[in-house]
């Protein structure tokens, strides 16, 4: 007798236990064939090539993210800024910026690519210097385009009067032209894009 059950449930227990007894000649019904096949298929171990691994799911998610147009635009902007900053952020010959591993730096301040803003609206120069990662002193302002005519070295001229950004290489040749964008963030990206072409 189960001592855990209260006394009033003993009769119910005995009734249930008696109903589970089968006759000695009784046989279990036949198992439907389709049921056995379904059970076998559901518990069968899948071959390794059919199972999708966690790595495959992660890779597929990464691939779909990289393939999206918004990711491509952001990646292109980051790549342009990275390449442009490596062009602009060249070391100069000042004692604090010398290459101590191989001796004095091969570059001088004259080798630095400069960006000239011609007829820029008030505050544009200050905004570019404070919101971008370009080297200090890269940006200069000029009143007219003639003020930049006799300059030497690679340079970018942003002419707000004509609405054109021009890239000039170290030989003095104009190598690229584009329009001045309306926003300061777009202006920084366009300058970086021109710098990569010099």
C-alpha positions as a printed NumPy array, in Angstrom:
array([[  0.   ,   0.   ,   0.   ],
       [  1.301,   3.435,  -0.897],
       [  1.519,   5.426,   2.315],
       [  1.876,   8.74 ,   0.484],
       [ -1.727,   8.667,  -0.774],
       [ -4.561,   9.781,   1.496],
       [ -6.953,   7.064,   2.539],
       [ -9.837,   8.261,   0.374],
       [ -7.733,   7.84 ,  -2.867],
       [ -6.847,   4.158,  -2.27 ],
       [-10.005,   2.929,  -3.988],
       [ -9.32 ,   5.068,  -7.058],
       [ -5.761,   3.779,  -7.23 ],
       [ -6.886,   0.182,  -7.04 ],
       [ -9.461,   0.746,  -9.785],
       [ -6.832,   2.261, -12.095],
       [ -4.318,  -0.487, -11.375],
       [ -6.947,  -3.122, -12.149],
       [ -7.863,  -1.53 , -15.465],
       [ -4.262,  -1.756, -16.687],
       [ -4.128,  -5.554, -16.429],
       [ -4.643,  -7.333, -19.751],
       [ -5.92 , -10.78 , -20.438],
       [ -3.266, -13.413, -21.068],
       [ -4.559, -14.084, -24.593],
       [ -4.831, -10.398, -25.53 ],
       [ -2.376,  -9.076, -28.147],
       [ -1.406,  -5.51 , -28.953],
       [ -2.874,  -4.121, -32.176],
       [ -0.615,  -4.01 , -35.237],
       [  1.462,  -0.881, -35.718],
       [  0.531,   1.051, -38.891],
       [  3.38 ,   0.897, -41.426],
       [  3.32 ,   4.615, -42.196],
       [  3.656,   5.447, -38.504],
       [  6.838,   3.42 , -38.212],
       [  8.338,   5.117, -41.289],
       [  7.457,   8.585, -39.943],
       [  9.039,   7.795, -36.572],
       [ 12.172,   6.405, -38.208],
       [ 12.511,   9.467, -40.446],
       [ 11.992,  11.973, -37.601],
       [ 14.571,  10.427, -35.269],
       [ 17.125,   9.489, -37.936],
       [ 20.46 ,  11.337, -37.75 ],
       [ 20.962,  13.624, -40.707],
       [ 24.185,  13.256, -42.689],
       [ 26.807,  15.938, -41.979],
       [ 26.469,  17.541, -45.416],
       [ 22.712,  18.1  , -44.897],
       [ 23.01 ,  19.691, -41.473],
       [ 23.402,  23.463, -41.514],
       [ 26.137,  24.435, -39.098],
       [ 26.045,  27.484, -36.867],
       [ 28.994,  28.898, -38.808],
       [ 27.078,  28.555, -42.087],
       [ 24.089,  30.458, -40.655],
       [ 26.348,  33.225, -39.299],
       [ 28.203,  33.453, -42.598],
       [ 24.921,  33.692, -44.527],
       [ 23.708,  36.501, -42.223],
       [ 27.014,  38.355, -42.659],
       [ 26.874,  37.902, -46.433],
       [ 23.347,  39.313, -46.672],
       [ 24.34 ,  42.288, -44.471],
       [ 27.434,  43.047, -46.581],
       [ 25.369,  42.71 , -49.754],
       [ 22.918,  45.407, -48.737],
       [ 23.172,  48.799, -50.442],
       [ 23.36 ,  50.763, -47.181],
       [ 26.356,  48.735, -46.013],
       [ 28.084,  49.303, -49.354],
       [ 27.607,  53.068, -49.146],
       [ 28.929,  53.247, -45.585],
       [ 31.9  ,  51.002, -46.405],
       [ 32.781,  53.092, -49.458],
       [ 32.696,  56.313, -47.415],
       [ 34.914,  54.785, -44.716],
       [ 37.364,  53.482, -47.321],
       [ 37.577,  56.881, -49.04 ],
       [ 38.19 ,  58.649, -45.724],
       [ 40.827,  56.089, -44.693],
       [ 42.751,  56.429, -47.959],
       [ 42.422,  60.214, -47.983],
       [ 43.624,  60.562, -44.403],
       [ 46.672,  58.433, -45.213],
       [ 47.454,  60.798, -48.116],
       [ 46.905,  63.985, -46.127],
       [ 48.378,  62.873, -42.819],
       [ 51.955,  62.562, -44.059],
       [ 54.686,  63.274, -41.518],
       [ 56.455,  66.627, -41.748],
       [ 60.055,  67.533, -40.891],
       [ 59.325,  69.003, -37.468],
       [ 61.378,  67.468, -34.612],
       [ 58.273,  66.106, -32.91 ],
       [ 57.205,  64.219, -36.066],
       [ 60.548,  62.71 , -37.14 ],
       [ 60.818,  59.02 , -37.995],
       [ 63.212,  57.804, -35.309],
       [ 63.429,  54.283, -36.715],
       [ 65.044,  55.187, -40.066],
       [ 66.378,  58.646, -39.303],
       [ 64.913,  61.941, -40.47 ],
       [ 61.604,  61.977, -42.293],
       [ 61.683,  61.942, -46.084],
       [ 58.752,  64.382, -46.231],
       [ 58.715,  68.045, -45.44 ],
       [ 55.892,  70.465, -44.768],
       [ 56.052,  71.509, -48.438],
       [ 55.158,  67.927, -49.465],
       [ 51.863,  68.   , -47.587],
       [ 48.797,  68.209, -49.825],
       [ 46.937,  71.427, -49.089],
       [ 43.238,  72.25 , -49.432],
       [ 42.386,  75.825, -50.397],
       [ 38.872,  77.187, -49.893],
       [ 38.243,  80.028, -52.368],
       [ 35.405,  82.395, -51.437],
       [ 34.129,  80.061, -48.724],
       [ 31.093,  81.107, -46.689],
       [ 31.835,  82.338, -43.179],
       [ 32.622,  79.542, -40.752],
       [ 33.258,  76.849, -43.367],
       [ 37.012,  76.683, -42.719],
       [ 36.533,  76.46 , -38.95 ],
       [ 33.818,  73.822, -39.305],
       [ 35.986,  71.632, -41.559],
       [ 38.942,  71.894, -39.197],
       [ 36.868,  71.034, -36.138],
       [ 34.696,  68.242, -37.556],
       [ 37.142,  66.295, -39.751],
       [ 40.221,  64.196, -39.08 ],
       [ 42.441,  66.007, -41.549],
       [ 45.853,  67.145, -40.324],
       [ 46.038,  70.579, -38.71 ],
       [ 47.016,  73.283, -41.185],
       [ 45.798,  71.433, -44.293],
       [ 42.973,  73.905, -44.89 ],
       [ 43.653,  77.47 , -46.031],
       [ 41.395,  80.152, -47.375],
       [ 41.892,  82.36 , -50.41 ],
       [ 39.889,  85.357, -51.545],
       [ 40.051,  84.592, -55.278],
       [ 41.141,  81.795, -57.571],
       [ 44.109,  83.916, -58.757],
       [ 45.576,  83.724, -55.238],
       [ 46.126,  79.958, -55.749],
       [ 47.606,  80.158, -59.269],
       [ 51.29 ,  80.346, -58.263],
       [ 51.195,  77.671, -55.545],
       [ 53.456,  74.609, -55.802],
       [ 52.808,  70.982, -54.854],
       [ 49.696,  68.828, -54.823],
       [ 46.598,  70.689, -53.749],
       [ 42.822,  70.678, -53.774],
       [ 41.062,  73.918, -54.654],
       [ 37.458,  74.264, -53.514],
       [ 36.08 ,  77.213, -55.472],
       [ 32.757,  78.23 , -53.928],
       [ 32.355,  81.005, -56.482],
       [ 32.251,  78.639, -59.469],
       [ 31.01 ,  75.623, -57.467],
       [ 33.876,  73.342, -58.549],
       [ 36.43 ,  71.28 , -56.597],
       [ 39.677,  70.743, -58.531],
       [ 42.5  ,  68.321, -57.719],
       [ 45.977,  69.374, -58.889],
       [ 48.919,  66.951, -58.706],
       [ 52.558,  67.768, -57.869],
       [ 53.305,  68.548, -61.551],
       [ 50.632,  71.257, -61.557],
       [ 48.25 ,  69.261, -63.73 ],
       [ 44.537,  69.329, -63.058],
       [ 43.617,  65.654, -62.559],
       [ 40.039,  65.735, -61.252],
       [ 36.971,  68.019, -61.1  ],
       [ 33.705,  67.663, -59.211],
       [ 30.903,  69.895, -57.974],
       [ 30.906,  71.488, -54.512],
       [ 28.215,  69.732, -52.422],
       [ 25.682,  71.683, -50.395],
       [ 26.458,  70.192, -46.957],
       [ 29.681,  70.371, -44.945],
       [ 29.714,  66.598, -44.402],
       [ 29.368,  66.088, -48.149],
       [ 32.15 ,  68.625, -48.698],
       [ 34.526,  66.675, -46.438],
       [ 33.749,  63.45 , -48.333],
       [ 34.284,  65.106, -51.723],
       [ 37.62 ,  66.592, -50.58 ],
       [ 38.693,  63.155, -49.341],
       [ 37.626,  61.636, -52.664],
       [ 39.689,  64.184, -54.627],
       [ 42.703,  63.604, -52.385],
       [ 42.667,  59.892, -53.227],
       [ 43.019,  60.748, -56.917],
       [ 46.13 ,  62.917, -56.558]])
